[in-house]
Amino acid sequence: IALEEMQLEYRVVPVDIGRGDQFNEDYLKISPNNRMPAIVDHDPADGGDPISVFESGAILIYLAEKTGKLMPPDIRGRKEVMEWIMWQISGMGPMFGQAGHFRFYAPEKIPYAQERYNTESLRLYGVLNQRLEGREYICGDYSIADIACWPWVLTYKMQEIDLGQFPNVRRWYDLLKTHP
């Protein structure tokens, strides 16, 4: 989403995780945690050698800094976007991911784990709902914070979340669905 929004040229290079390509030495040089996404910028702002960046939050911040887009230039606006990126990285992503894992993929049903991660996911939806009170986007203007959070909310139906409980998230979700 960020590459499109920032109008940057890019080429998608598939990594076949079924074959274990994420453990290949060449890929580990780009993403030492053997996860996706990862990028290689062949046209860095300093004009030097290509730069590889791994982890979605780091990629979003890197691209925003490189282009000057989707990140406020002022210290207070930048601080807000960074807080919400970190919130997504440390809370929303891990908690929603664990909730989905224990609900759909765990080889055995563990009620405690399902309840714990579902409860925390609902709490985080509440945090986001409160944040969106009286504002269109998470940090005022559309930013990388919205881009970081959007994919997690996009799957609300699969998560079995009733967005009717979170009217500000619902409004934000509907707004982002119409974003070009």
C-alpha positions in Angstrom: 0.0 0.0 0.0 2.8 2.4 0.9 4.7 1.9 -2.3 1.5 2.6 -4.3 0.6 5.6 -2.2 4.1 7.0 -2.5 4.1 6.3 -6.2 7.4 4.4 -6.0 8.4 1.9 -8.6 8.8 -1.6 -7.3 9.1 -5.2 -8.3 7.6 -8.0 -6.3 9.9 -10.9 -5.8 8.0 -14.0 -4.5 9.5 -16.0 -1.6 8.2 -19.6 -1.6 7.8 -20.3 2.1 6.5 -23.8 1.2 9.9 -24.6 -0.1 11.7 -22.8 2.7 13.1 -20.0 0.5 13.0 -17.6 3.5 15.9 -19.6 5.0 18.1 -19.2 2.0 21.4 -17.4 2.7 20.6 -14.7 0.1 17.2 -13.9 1.7 18.6 -13.9 5.2 21.0 -11.1 4.2 17.8 -9.0 3.4 15.6 -10.3 6.3 17.7 -12.0 9.1 14.4 -12.9 10.9 13.4 -14.9 7.8 10.0 -13.2 7.6 8.1 -11.1 5.0 7.9 -8.3 4.1 11.4 -7.1 3.3 12.5 -4.7 0.6 15.7 -3.7 -1.1 15.9 -0.1 -2.2 18.1 0.2 -5.2 17.7 4.0 -5.3 18.4 5.1 -1.7 18.2 8.9 -1.0 21.9 9.1 -0.3 22.8 7.7 -3.7 24.9 4.9 -2.2 24.7 1.1 -2.4 21.3 -0.6 -2.2 19.7 -0.7 1.3 17.7 -3.6 2.5 15.0 -3.1 5.1 13.0 -5.8 7.0 10.0 -5.6 9.3 6.8 -3.8 8.1 7.1 -0.9 10.6 10.7 -0.2 9.7 9.8 -0.4 6.0 6.9 2.1 6.4 9.1 4.5 8.4 12.0 4.2 5.9 9.8 4.9 2.9 8.0 7.8 4.6 11.4 9.4 5.5 12.8 8.7 2.0 9.8 10.3 0.2 8.6 12.8 2.7 5.1 11.4 2.3 2.5 10.0 4.8 4.5 11.2 7.8 4.1 14.7 9.2 7.2 16.9 9.0 6.7 18.5 12.4 8.0 16.9 15.6 4.5 16.5 17.2 2.8 15.0 14.2 5.8 12.7 13.6 5.7 11.6 17.3 2.0 10.7 17.0 2.5 8.6 13.8 5.5 6.8 15.4 3.5 6.1 18.6 0.7 4.5 16.5 3.1 2.5 14.4 4.7 1.2 17.5 1.2 0.4 18.9 0.4 -1.6 15.9 3.7 -3.4 16.0 3.7 -4.2 19.7 0.0 -4.7 20.3 -2.4 -5.0 17.4 -0.3 -7.2 15.2 0.8 -9.7 17.8 -2.5 -9.9 19.7 -4.7 -10.2 16.6 -2.2 -12.7 15.2 -2.3 -14.9 18.3 -6.1 -14.6 18.5 -6.3 -15.9 14.9 -3.7 -18.7 15.5 -5.5 -20.1 18.6 -8.9 -19.8 17.0 -8.1 -21.3 13.5 -4.7 -23.0 13.4 -3.7 -24.4 16.8 -3.7 -28.2 16.7 -5.6 -28.3 19.9 -8.2 -25.9 21.2 -6.9 -24.1 24.3 -9.9 -22.1 25.8 -7.6 -20.0 28.0 -5.5 -18.8 25.1 -8.5 -18.2 22.9 -10.2 -16.1 25.6 -7.1 -14.2 26.5 -6.2 -13.1 22.9 -9.8 -12.5 21.9 -10.3 -10.3 25.0 -7.1 -8.4 24.3 -8.1 -7.9 20.6 -11.4 -6.5 21.7 -9.6 -4.1 24.1 -7.3 -3.0 21.2 -10.3 -2.4 19.0 -11.6 -0.2 21.8 -8.3 1.8 21.9 -8.5 2.4 18.2 -12.1 3.3 18.4 -11.4 5.9 21.1 -8.5 7.2 19.1 -10.7 7.7 16.0 -13.3 9.6 17.9 -13.7 13.0 16.1 -11.0 12.3 13.5 -11.0 10.7 10.0 -7.7 9.0 10.3 -5.6 7.7 13.2 -3.2 10.7 13.3 -5.4 13.4 11.7 -4.2 13.1 8.1 -3.9 9.8 6.3 -0.5 8.3 7.2 1.6 5.2 7.5 -0.2 4.6 10.8 -3.4 3.9 8.9 -1.5 1.8 6.4 0.0 -0.3 9.3 -3.3 -0.9 11.0 -5.6 -1.3 8.0 -4.6 -4.9 7.1 -5.4 -6.1 10.6 -8.9 -4.6 10.7 -9.5 -5.7 7.1 -9.9 -9.2 8.4 -12.5 -8.3 11.1 -15.1 -10.8 9.7 -12.7 -13.7 9.9 -11.7 -12.5 13.4 -15.5 -12.7 14.2 -15.4 -9.0 15.4 -18.6 -7.0 15.3 -17.6 -3.6 14.1 -21.0 -2.3 15.2 -19.4 -2.3 18.7 -16.7 0.1 17.4 -18.5 2.8 15.3 -15.4 4.9 14.8 -13.4 2.0 13.6 -16.3 1.1 11.3 -16.4 4.6 9.9 -12.6 4.6 9.4 -12.7 1.1 7.8 -15.4 2.2 5.4 -13.4 5.4 4.5 -10.3 3.4 3.8 -12.2 0.9 1.6 -13.0 3.8 -0.7 -9.4 5.2 -0.7 -8.1 5.1 -4.3 
